[in-house]
Each structure stands twice: as structure tokens, then as C-alpha cells.
Amino acid sequence: MKNLQAYFFAFMLLITVTLSSCEMIGDIFKAGMWTAVIIIVLVIFLIMWLLRKIRR
């Protein structure tokens, strides 16, 4: 369990350092509205899945 939390923390730190949220959102919306909706829904499901894995 603790090992998974360390990976999650490292992953979140990597995402925070490498991606600018405004830049990422701008690129998503340039690709198209439906693409943006699909990507946002997938990211939300991924976050929910990771939180469930960590809490177990």
C-alpha cells in the first residue's frame, strides 16, 4: 500500500512539473470540443480509479 502511494506521489509530482495546466487545456480545446470532453472524462475516471486503488 505504501509503495503504491509513493508511485502516485511521484507521478503527480512529475505531472505538476512537466505540464502547465493552461497550456494543456488550450491544446485540448484546439483539438476540438468532443476531443476535450472525452479527454476530461478519461482523466476524471483515471483519478477516481487511482484513488480507489490507494484506499484499498
N, C-alpha and C positions, 0 to 999 in steps of 0.2 A: 504494500500500500504506500509506504513512504517513498519507495523507489519510483512509483508512478507519479507521485506528487512532484518529485524532483524533475522528472522529464517534462511535466506540464509547466512548471515554473520556467524551465529553460526554454521551452517552446514559446511561451508568452513573452519572455524577455527578448527572444530573437525577433518575433513579430513586431514588438514595440520599437525595437531599434531599427529594423530594416524598412518598415513601411510607414509612410506618412498617411494618416487617415484621409486627409483632404485630397491628396494625390490619388489614393486608391479609389475613393468614391468617384472622383472626376473621371478616371479611366473606365470605371464600370459603367457610368452613365453615357460615356462616349460610345461604348459598345452597343448600347440600346437599352430601352426600358425593360423589356422582358428578360434580357440577359441579367440586368441588375437585380430584378426581382428574384430570379432563380438563384443567383449567387448569394444574395442576402438570406434567403430561406435556407440554403445549404449551410451557410456559416452558422446560423442560429441552431439548426439541428446538430451540427458538429459540436458546438459549445455545450448544448444540452447533453449530448452523448458523453462528452468528456467529464462533465460534472457528475453524471450518474456513475461513471466508472470510478471516479475518485471517491465518491461517497460510499461505495460498496466495500 
